Amino acid sequence: DRQVWRYLSNYYLSERKTMDSLITILTFTRMFFIFNLFSHFSAEDINGNPEWKLAFQKIQELQKTQDERISLLEKRPLELEVTELKNTVKNQGDEIAQLKARIREFETMFSTSYEDKPEEDVPLSEANEEISVSFNKPFVRKGRLLYIQPTTVPVDMVAFYAYLSSNAPASVAHHIILFDTVITNVENAYHPHMGTFIAPRSGLYVFTWTIRLYGNAYFTTELVVNNVVVNWIFLGTHNNIDGSVTGTAVVHVNQGDDVLVRTGPTHHSGSIISNNDGKSSFAGWILV
């Protein structure tokens, strides 16, 4: 619309300048001719001479014709502007009609292809449960089956796994075992310099640890959650026998609680073995 108005304005100004120039030229020519005519001949000479009288009549007719042309030139820009506006309105009306027809087509397609079939009444609690759990069931449509892409629900995973890089003497009671080589540490909740896992969120966790011994060593080790012993294991080896023992616990841990493995209050002698023949390790992960 702005381009149409800009075009019409420029065209009108151009035509107006042309018309003004023509009016000026015609007026000047007429005045010049009349001035020269009356400056050389009197009114009696003109009226007494038929030829001059005829010439004067032709001049009057020419003047009338020029006045009519000037009037037409003055009306022409306005008529052109009205015509252009009518054409613009007509074109816009045609476009609007086409768009409305297209919209009706889309509405018909949508109502045919995407209208759900009525389903059985389901209790609100069951419906909410189904919506929250199942994301990949197809929607039943009247026209065709449309599958919603399965939505990946992010799971706040927490997991760690670490082992001793070398043998560790641990003949002192309640000595925290520092599993210093970290392989897995999702959420960075295990701190190898402390040998402690600090729960980043509350939940049900699984913890497991393995202790290797050799020779005449014996150990009791404990799994401690927030200063509470939740499981313990014992292993004693004799006559240069190499052995290992594993403990596991499933326990609820609150956010900020610390979990560690330490030696027991009694029954500890020798070193914990961890080498290429087998590692002493500590691992844990969240269930729910």
Number of C-alpha atoms within 10 A of each C-alpha: 10 7 8 12 13 11 13 19 14 12 15 17 12 12 16 16 12 13 20 14 12 16 17 12 11 16 15 12 12 16 11 11 13 13 11 10 15 12 9 8 11 10 10 8 13 17 13 10 11 11 11 15 15 13 13 16 12 12 15 13 12 13 15 12 12 17 15 12 15 17 12 12 18 15 11 16 20 13 11 14 17 13 12 16 16 12 12 14 13 12 12 13 12 12 12 12 12 11 12 12 12 12 12 11 11 12 11 11 12 12 12 14 14 16 13 13 10 8 7 6 7 9 8 9 9 10 11 11 10 11 12 10 9 10 14 12 12 11 14 16 15 13 14 12 12 13 11 11 10 10 9 7 9 6 7 10 12 22 20 21 20 24 24 22 18 16 15 16 13 18 19 16 16 17 15 19 25 22 26 18 15 18 11 15 18 14 13 14 18 28 17 17 11 13 19 22 24 19 22 17 16 14 16 14 19 16 21 18 23 18 25 26 25 19 15 15 23 21 24 20 30 23 24 18 21 15 11 10 15 14 17 18 18 18 18 21 17 13 9 11 12 17 16 18 15 17 17 17 15 16 15 15 21 17 12 14 16 19 21 24 26 21 23 22 13 13 17 21 17 17 19 23 24 19 13 8 8 15 20 25 24 27 22 23 20 21 14 12
